[in-house]
Amino acid sequence: MSYLNISFFWIMQASSDLSILDFDVPYTMTFVISGTIEVVATIVIMIMVTWQVVLVVVPVVIVLLYIQVNTIS
């Protein structure tokens, strides 16, 4: 009989942990999605207002990535 009580305890504990996970995952995803939307919106607004900056920033980012890849490896 004690085996059944221990099994029931583990099942209830796992169920409780999954219940917490059910609330935590969507809550965390909302922060990730909202942060992504804010970054994309900021970039789009910057491109629309100061598109000349993009002409300078894109080549600089490409050169920086090239330097990072070649100096690390």
C-alpha positions in Angstrom: 0.0 0.0 0.0 2.9 2.3 0.7 4.1 1.9 -2.9 0.8 3.3 -4.2 1.1 6.3 -1.9 4.6 7.0 -3.1 3.5 6.6 -6.8 0.6 8.9 -6.2 2.9 11.6 -4.7 5.3 11.5 -7.7 2.4 11.8 -10.1 0.9 14.7 -8.3 4.3 16.4 -8.0 4.9 16.0 -11.8 1.4 17.3 -12.5 2.0 20.3 -10.3 5.3 21.1 -12.0 3.7 20.9 -15.5 1.0 23.2 -14.3 3.6 25.8 -13.4 5.2 25.3 -16.8 1.9 25.8 -18.6 1.8 29.3 -17.2 5.5 30.2 -17.3 6.1 29.4 -21.0 3.5 31.6 -22.5 4.4 34.4 -20.1 8.0 34.2 -21.1 7.2 34.0 -24.8 5.2 37.3 -24.6 8.3 39.1 -23.3 10.4 37.6 -26.2 7.9 38.4 -28.8 7.3 42.0 -27.6 11.0 42.6 -27.4 11.5 41.4 -30.9 8.6 43.6 -32.2 10.1 46.6 -30.5 13.6 46.1 -32.0 12.2 45.5 -35.5 9.9 48.5 -35.2 12.8 50.7 -34.1 15.0 49.5 -37.0 12.2 50.1 -39.5 11.6 53.6 -38.2 15.3 54.4 -38.3 15.5 53.1 -41.9 12.5 55.2 -43.0 13.7 58.4 -41.3 17.4 58.1 -41.9 17.9 55.8 -44.8 21.4 57.3 -45.5 22.6 55.7 -42.3 21.8 52.3 -43.7 24.2 52.9 -46.6 27.0 53.3 -44.0 25.9 50.8 -41.4 25.4 47.7 -43.6 28.9 47.7 -45.1 30.4 48.4 -41.6 28.5 45.4 -40.1 29.7 43.2 -43.0 33.3 44.2 -42.4 33.0 43.7 -38.7 31.5 40.2 -39.1 34.3 39.4 -41.6 37.0 40.5 -39.2 35.4 38.6 -36.3 35.2 35.4 -38.3 38.7 35.6 -39.6 40.4 36.6 -36.3 38.7 34.0 -34.1 39.3 31.0 -36.4 
